[in-house]
Amino acid sequence: MKPLIELKGVHKYYGKGKQRIAAVRDVTFQIEAGETFGLIGESGSGKSTLGKMLIGLEPPSEGEVRYAEKALWKGQSFHRPRPGEIQIVFQDPQSSLDPRMRVKEIILEPLRALPRLERLEKGGEERLHALIRRVGLKEEHLSRYPHEFSGGQRQRIAIARALITDPAFVILDEPTSALDVSVQAQVLNLLKELKQERNLTYLFISHNMSVIRYMCERMAVMCKGEVVETGTADEIFRTPSHPYTQTLLASLPSIFRDKRVEANV
Amino acid sequence: MLLQITDLSVEFTTMQDRIEALHHVSLSIDEGEIVGIVGESGSGKSVTALSILGLLEKNAVIKSGRILYRGTDILRLDKKELQALRGKEIGMVFQEPMTALHPTMRVGDQLAEVIARHRQLSRKEAYAQAVKSLEEVHIREPEIVARKYPFELSGGMRQRVVISLAMAAPPQLLICDEPTTALDVTIQHEILKLMKELSVKRGTAIMLITHDLGVVAELCDRVAVMYAGEIVETGRTAEVLQNPGHPYTRALIGALPDLADPAEPLHAIGGELPDLRSRPEGCIFAARCASVIPPCREVRPQLQPVRPDQGHEHQVSCWVR
């Protein structure tokens, strides 16, 4: 089977001459259709830059980014597949939702990129109501503004907005990092269920090892712009082979420390 | 006993409402002890810290309680006496190191200023001390770093500088409000190690405020779990984490993804924080609790020893036993 996403020798530079910084260096990996692929790294490791390349916000400086066998970037111009096919959920629902729009407008906005017929079909009242209930909100919430909601509820709105176009691939860029743990658990469970129901493929970007462990089948570890290790989450957590991955795992404060040691043996 | 908070209630008044952010909180810290306060947003953990420091906003009213620091009630001190206590006796470290540092002053000068103030040294001696104290927080090439501005340093380095500022006096009690939340895990690990080392070496007690049970497990001797302005469980860290007595503590632990067993679905806590404008009559957690029994909604439980025959340290406020 051909992979859904293919990155080959991808570089990203910022600045010129002496000031040039390589944010991403020679990154190669593939994401299969139907899997959740985790991208882990600390701040500045380049993981969000890769997410931006896939959604069309940043062109790569070198290398190939392919979606369903087609190149997403030709030079500086982004060739999106079908509109709404790739969607994204950002970390901070405080800043990613327009404070002057009602929830209904926010959720329906991505449909404006779609052809008229499809827009009418997907923006139907019934479908919208089913979706808002599915992400755990109520119909009456549709007429409210973002500030009336808690962080967890706002992230549910952002998820509904991503799903309204019926995407095949969703980038989740630190979707629960701004949330309390009990709320994080709700949102992670919801994301897992939605993936099952809708046959989604996820790229899950996070700095949180245990969240990646919970969500992902395969993963890549990034450090200073490079992918230092890829493999199944099982493998990487049991037997991390790169020293950086080992340091990451050893730094993790965990109340499950004892259990983890047992799991390693 | 270094610090003893008894029956502290704090209320915030807004234009329309009165919100009780802390409700009869009691907590003590011994000399040299590291105590964690853990809770989610809105649990009142930061308000507790700000009350001790006398840094509450103007719209906050202390409704009841005492905060005894070595026998003196902090809540009765005037501005000047409080100022003398802060920094010298009680140091503080906040989440975002950039906001705690002067942006246009070199790191060494900032440190020297504080050291000169607390220890009556000349400027030159104070600067030499400043460089030494940077070395103590394991900053390599302290002479060079002392000449830098905060923006030239990484987040982890900045937090080291803030810690050495807070430890300059040195204080008897260090209050840390989410000191590592803005940092990467590898850096967090080093900062936690540093805090422990300083606490042991100087005998400084630490009150650590965090949302992260992992950080508590790593650093704290004892822990208090807060929910909606109340302490619902307290005890030795290992005891509380291994045998949590309160359904909220259990739920918090269950909500964490388990590295060893990722297939297990996470236990989310249903519902939302209660409306603090009017506290429910019974248990504060009853509305979201999975194991409610009849008294829960009517009578407020008090903190009681979990196993009275095994000492009084591990306490929980819950009717379900």
Interface residues (C-beta under 8 A of the other chain):
Chain A: E42 S43 S150 G151 D180 V181 S182 V183 Q184 A185 Q186 L188 N189 K192 H207 M209 S210 V211 R213 Y214 A233 F237 T247 L248 A250 S251 L252 P253 S254 I255 F256 R257 K259 R260 E262 A263
Chain B: E40 S41 G155 D184 V185 T186 Q188 H189 L192 H211 D212 L213 G214 V215 V216 A217 E218 L241 A251 L252 I253 G254 A255 L256 P257 D258 L259 A260 D261 P262 P265 L266 H267 A268 I269 E272
